[in-house]
Amino acid sequence: MGKYTHYSRPAQPEKRSAHPVWRGIGCLLLILIPILSFAAARTFLQENAQANWIAIPRELTGSVVIPALGRVSFAELSCTIVFMVVGFGLMTVLYSMFYRLAGTNIGG
């Protein structure tokens, strides 16, 4: 570089953040998916008791008292966790597909 030339860094594109509506939808899903997962687990276990799709291990027949929900079995809690993982995974896939289709690139 010469004495009278100036060096300037290339302009970096401004980083965009998520729209506040998307933050609200994410917060709503953070509350809604565990509630729906618990309801799905209860329904699944009630139907499983009649149809015997899956054998429930004896270790999961115990229960615990949760103040807001009452007595909840370990089978319900484990099914709830499985349904939550599936629900959040499905929402992540749908979210990424939507952003890919919309042509939006956040953070990069």
TIDOBA-294656 format. One record per residue (C-alpha): residue in one letter; x, y, z. Coordinates in steps of 0.1 Angstrom, whole numbers, plus 5000, padded with zeros to 4 digits. Layout:
+------+------+------+------+
: type :   xx :   yy :   zz :
+------+------+------+------+
:    a :    X :    Y :    Z :
...
+------+------+------+------+
***
This chain:
+------+------+------+------+
: type :   xx :   yy :   zz :
+------+------+------+------+
:    m : 5000 : 5000 : 5000 :
:    g : 5012 : 5034 : 4991 :
:    k : 5015 : 5064 : 5013 :
:    y : 4983 : 5081 : 5001 :
:    t : 4960 : 5051 : 4996 :
:    h : 4934 : 5044 : 5021 :
:    y : 4923 : 5009 : 5032 :
:    s : 4887 : 5004 : 5041 :
:    r : 4870 : 4972 : 5051 :
:    p : 4843 : 4959 : 5029 :
:    a : 4809 : 4968 : 5041 :
:    q : 4793 : 4941 : 5060 :
:    p : 4756 : 4934 : 5055 :
:    e : 4734 : 4944 : 5084 :
:    k : 4722 : 4915 : 5105 :
:    r : 4685 : 4912 : 5106 :
:    s : 4667 : 4897 : 5136 :
:    a : 4634 : 4878 : 5137 :
:    h : 4602 : 4897 : 5134 :
:    p : 4585 : 4902 : 5168 :
:    v : 4555 : 4883 : 5155 :
:    w : 4577 : 4852 : 5150 :
:    r : 4590 : 4856 : 5186 :
:    g : 4554 : 4857 : 5198 :
:    i : 4546 : 4825 : 5178 :
:    g : 4577 : 4808 : 5192 :
:    c : 4567 : 4817 : 5228 :
:    l : 4532 : 4804 : 5222 :
:    l : 4545 : 4772 : 5208 :
:    l : 4569 : 4769 : 5237 :
:    i : 4538 : 4768 : 5260 :
:    l : 4514 : 4750 : 5237 :
:    i : 4535 : 4720 : 5226 :
:    p : 4541 : 4706 : 5261 :
:    i : 4504 : 4710 : 5269 :
:    l : 4494 : 4692 : 5237 :
:    s : 4520 : 4665 : 5243 :
:    f : 4507 : 4658 : 5277 :
:    a : 4471 : 4655 : 5264 :
:    a : 4484 : 4633 : 5235 :
:    a : 4502 : 4611 : 5260 :
:    r : 4472 : 4606 : 5282 :
:    t : 4450 : 4598 : 5252 :
:    f : 4476 : 4574 : 5238 :
:    l : 4480 : 4555 : 5270 :
:    q : 4442 : 4553 : 5275 :
:    e : 4438 : 4538 : 5240 :
:    n : 4469 : 4516 : 5245 :
:    a : 4452 : 4501 : 5276 :
:    q : 4423 : 4490 : 5255 :
:    a : 4442 : 4479 : 5223 :
:    n : 4475 : 4467 : 5238 :
:    w : 4497 : 4483 : 5211 :
:    i : 4528 : 4486 : 5233 :
:    a : 4536 : 4468 : 5265 :
:    i : 4542 : 4493 : 5293 :
:    p : 4571 : 4482 : 5315 :
:    r : 4564 : 4477 : 5352 :
:    e : 4589 : 4504 : 5361 :
:    l : 4567 : 4530 : 5344 :
:    t : 4535 : 4521 : 5363 :
:    g : 4545 : 4542 : 5393 :
:    s : 4532 : 4577 : 5398 :
:    v : 4541 : 4610 : 5412 :
:    v : 4519 : 4639 : 5424 :
:    i : 4523 : 4672 : 5405 :
:    p : 4503 : 4700 : 5421 :
:    a : 4488 : 4714 : 5389 :
:    l : 4480 : 4681 : 5373 :
:    g : 4473 : 4657 : 5402 :
:    r : 4487 : 4621 : 5401 :
:    v : 4507 : 4614 : 5369 :
:    s : 4522 : 4581 : 5360 :
:    f : 4558 : 4578 : 5348 :
:    a : 4545 : 4563 : 5316 :
:    e : 4526 : 4596 : 5309 :
:    l : 4557 : 4617 : 5317 :
:    s : 4579 : 4596 : 5294 :
:    c : 4553 : 4596 : 5266 :
:    t : 4550 : 4634 : 5271 :
:    i : 4587 : 4638 : 5266 :
:    v : 4587 : 4617 : 5235 :
:    f : 4558 : 4636 : 5220 :
:    m : 4575 : 4669 : 5229 :
:    v : 4607 : 4659 : 5211 :
:    v : 4586 : 4649 : 5181 :
:    g : 4565 : 4681 : 5182 :
:    f : 4595 : 4704 : 5186 :
:    g : 4614 : 4685 : 5158 :
:    l : 4584 : 4688 : 5135 :
:    m : 4581 : 4725 : 5142 :
:    t : 4618 : 4730 : 5135 :
:    v : 4615 : 4712 : 5102 :
:    l : 4584 : 4732 : 5092 :
:    y : 4600 : 4764 : 5103 :
:    s : 4631 : 4758 : 5082 :
:    m : 4610 : 4748 : 5052 :
:    f : 4589 : 4779 : 5055 :
:    y : 4620 : 4802 : 5057 :
:    r : 4636 : 4784 : 5028 :
:    l : 4604 : 4789 : 5007 :
:    a : 4601 : 4825 : 5017 :
:    g : 4637 : 4832 : 5007 :
:    t : 4645 : 4848 : 5040 :
:    n : 4680 : 4844 : 5055 :
:    i : 4682 : 4855 : 5091 :
:    g : 4715 : 4859 : 5108 :
:    g : 4737 : 4851 : 5078 :
+------+------+------+------+
***
